Amino acid sequence: MEKVEKLAAENAVVVFSQSGCCMCHVVKRLFCSLGVGPTVYELDEQSGGGDLEKALVRLVGEPQAVPAVFVGGKLLGGLDRVMAAHINGSLVPQLKEAGALWL
């Protein structure tokens, strides 16, 4: 859990992902379309990725741990939460506050 929190706090936007996950792909594309370059950790391509995924399951509280998105070091959530924030207009202000967007 500490490793996840440490990694999440190192950059403005952090996405924990699986390389073949379509929901993860959607989240990464959304951030890119907004002009945000998230730091992405592909858990299936990292040593210790399985341990990170177990920690994310506990942190997120759901069996589907990825995508797990952190903005400004705080857990935003998975695809559903990110898309809801985007649709209701609260995502861009969060990204600006975290220093991920300047305009």
Number of C-alpha atoms within 10 A of each C-alpha: 14 9 11 17 16 11 16 24 16 12 17 23 25 25 25 26 26 21 14 10 12 12 16 23 15 14 22 22 15 15 18 12 10 12 13 18 16 21 18 17 20 18 18 14 12 10 9 10 17 13 14 19 23 14 18 22 17 12 16 17 10 11 11 12 21 23 27 26 27 25 24 21 19 15 17 20 19 22 19 13 14 20 16 12 16 14 10 9 11 12 18 17 14 17 19 15 14 17 15 22 16 10 6
